Amino acid sequence: RATLAEIESLGGEGMLVQADVRNSQEITGAVERAAERFGRIDLLINNAGIYPPAVPLEDVTEELWREVLETNLYGEFFTAQAVARVMSRQDSGGRIVNLASLGAFQIWRDRLPYNVSKAAVVQLTRALARALAPKITVNGVAPGVINIPDDPSPGTLLSPSRIPMQRHGTTDDIFRAVWYFAVDAGYVTGQTLLVDGGLNIAQET
């Protein structure tokens, strides 16, 4: 509601639709309502996801495995599938940006469901890009250590001294990467951009 109010205060239009991203029928309904309200969909940002607490392999339950995969992977697929139906009818097509993670490219201790789900998002991005070209571009953004305002668990981020850029990322850093794919990258598809300050090339034993 606060986000919608901010959009409207800036002269924009918006609407709120509640849906469970794990449920394809609810997602399809939400997308159809948006398309009916605005007449078209030009951009999808697939950013619904969860990052559960660390759990050793032997303690990963079927419930946890399903919850993480269904939210982080199934949700992005169902939403992209529903939005692509709308975009494919438009002369200008559209653009899809999936949120992955540095965890798609690394294996973090006791984060097996999360690592697998985000690695799958990278491959999903590539597969969707091929399936939906040339009218719809599909790219991904993979954040590293991001300092999020009002994070419920402050003080748990990796030390900036271990990051080549010597700082945590910000939500603005992620926004700029998403904006590039949403607005400027007309001839780029199937790519996932790491926004991690170089952390992926600086791992030490």
N, C-alpha and C positions, 0 to 999 in steps of 0.2 A: 504493500500500500504506500509506503514511504517513497519507493522508487517511482511508482506511478504518479504520485503527487508531484515529484520533482520534474518528471517528464512534462506533465501538464503545465507546471509553472513556467517552463521554458517555451511553451507554445506548441508542444508536441501532442500527439494523441497516443493513447495506450489502452490496454485492457488486461484484466487479470483472469486467468483461467486455471483452475486447479486440476491437476492430473498426476497420476503415478507413472513415472517414466518406465516402470517395469511392466506396465499394462499397455499392450499395443492398441487396444480399443479406446482407452482413455486418451492416449496420445493422438490417435487419429481424430477423435472428436475435438480435441483442443485445437489441432491444426486447422480443421475444417471451420471452426468458429472464427479463428483469426483470419483465414482467407475470406470468409464471408463478410467480416467486419471491414477489412481494409481493401478487399478486392484483389490482392496479390501478396506474395511473400518473396522478398528479394534476398533475405539473409537469414540463415539459421546459425546460431551459436550454441553448440551442444556442450553445455557446461555443468549439467547436473552430475554429481558424483559424491562418493563417500570415501573417507580415509579412516578405516577402523583402527583400533588399538593394535599394537604388535601382538601376534599370537604364534607360538611355536607350532611347527608342522603337526605334531601329534595332537594338538588342541584345536586344529581347524575343523569346525563342525560343518556338516552339510548345510545347515542354516546360514552360517557365516559365508561359506563359499557361494551359495546361491545369491545371497543379499548383495555381495560385492560385484559379482559378475553381472547380475541382472540389472543393477543400478548403473554401473560404470560402462558396461558394454552393450547389453540389450537395449538400455534406454537410448543410447546414441544411435543405434541401428534403427529402432522403431521410429524415432523422431525424424531421422534423415529420410527414411523410406516414405513417411507420410508427407513430409515437406517436398520431397522430390516429385511427388505426384502433382503438386500444385505448380512448382517451378517449371516442370517440363511442358506445361501448357502455355507458358509465357514466352513471348518472342525473345525477351532478354534473358531467359533462363534464371539463374540465381547462383548464390554462393553459400557453401556450408563450411563452417569452421568447427572442428572437433577439439575439445580440450583433452590432451593426454597428460603426460607427466615425465619428468626426468626418470621416474621409477619405471617407465616403459623400457628404458635402455640399461638399467642397472638392476641388480638383485640386492634388495635391502633385507637385512636380518629380520626374520619373523614377519615379513610383509608379503607372503606368497600370493594370497588372493589379489591384493592390490597390484603387485608387479605384473601378474598375469593379465589382469583386466586392462591395464593401461598399455601393455605391449600389444594386446589384441586391438585396442583402439587405433594404434598406429597402422596395423595391417588393414583394419576396417577402412581407414581413411584412404589408403592406396586402392583398395578394392572398389570402394564407392566412386573414387575419382575416375577409374577406368570405366565403370558401368554407366556413369552419368555424363561423361564427356560427349559432345563438346559444349552442351548448353549450360551445364552446372559444374563449377569448380568445387573441389573438396580438398581442404588442407587442414593441418593440425597445428596446435601450439602446445608445447610441452614445458610447463613451468618447472623451475628448480625450487630453491628455498625462497619463499615469498612471505614478506611481512604483511599480514593482513590486518587492517584496523579492527579492533574489537574481537580479535581471535580469543577464543575461550581458554587457550592454553599458552599464554605468553611465556617467554623465557626458555622455551624448549627447542628453539631453532638452532641449527648448526652454527658454529662460530663463524663470523665473517672472515676471520683470518684464514680459513680453509677454502675460501672462494677466491679465484683469481682477481675478480673485480673488487674484492675487499668490502663487499656490502651485500645485504640481503636484497632480493628483488622487491619491487613494489607492484601494487595493482596497476599503476600506470604503465609499468614495463610490459605487463601482460596485455593491457588494452592496446598499446601501440602495435604489438605483434598481430593481434586479432584484427585491428583496423587495416593493417597492410593487406591481409588476405581478403578482408571484406570489401575494400575499396580500390586498392592499387594493383593487386596481383592478377591481372586479367589473363596472363599467359602462364600462370603457375598452378599446377594441380597435382595432388597426390603427395604433397610434401608435408613434413612435420618439422617445425622450427623449435629448437631448444632455446628457451629463454632462462638461462641458469647462471649467468655471469661467468661461464667457463668451468663450472663445477664438474661437468662430465669429463673434462680432460685433466683434472687435477686430483684424482684419487690417489691417496698415499696408503701404503701398507703399514 
